[in-house]
Amino acid sequence: ITDRAATLRAAVRAALKADKLTADECADVLGQSVLSIRPRVTELSKMGEIEDAGERRKNASGRNAIVWRSKWKNTLFE
């Protein structure tokens, strides 16, 4: 499970370097369940690798969701 979480975190990190997304949008882009992506987004936020982009968009349930962005988009480091 740990390896899968690390793999998914890397995929979320890459997706958010390319675009600002909600967790649900990120799951769609990656072809993964929101139930596996939302925790990875939370982990990356707590690790300081992604941040709230200051926007909100509706998710599938109609609730406003945080739009996330990479804090490191313009750097050479992962």
VENKATA-V280307 format. One record per residue. RES is the residue in one small letter. SS is DSSP state (@ for helix, = for strand, . for the rest). BURIAL is 1 if it has 9 or more other ideal C-beta (glycine too) atoms within 8 Angstrom, else 0. Layout:
RES/SS/BURIAL ; RES/SS/BURIAL
This chain:
i/./0 ; t/@/0 ; d/@/0 ; r/@/0 ; a/@/1 ; a/@/0 ; t/@/0 ; l/@/1 ; r/@/1 ; a/@/0 ; a/@/1 ; v/@/1 ; r/@/1 ; a/@/0 ; a/@/1 ; l/@/1 ; k/@/0 ; a/@/0 ; d/./0 ; k/./0 ; l/=/1 ; t/./1 ; a/@/1 ; d/@/1 ; e/@/1 ; c/@/1 ; a/@/1 ; d/@/0 ; v/@/1 ; l/@/1 ; g/./0 ; q/./1 ; s/./0 ; v/@/1 ; l/@/0 ; s/@/1 ; i/@/1 ; r/@/1 ; p/@/1 ; r/@/1 ; v/@/1 ; t/@/0 ; e/@/1 ; l/@/1 ; s/@/1 ; k/@/0 ; m/./0 ; g/./0 ; e/./1 ; i/=/1 ; e/=/0 ; d/=/0 ; a/=/1 ; g/=/0 ; e/=/0 ; r/=/0 ; r/=/1 ; k/=/0 ; n/./1 ; a/./0 ; s/./0 ; g/./0 ; r/./0 ; n/=/0 ; a/=/1 ; i/=/1 ; v/=/1 ; w/=/1 ; r/=/1 ; s/=/1 ; k/./0 ; w/./1 ; k/./0 ; n/./0 ; t/./0 ; l/./0 ; f/./0 ; e/./0
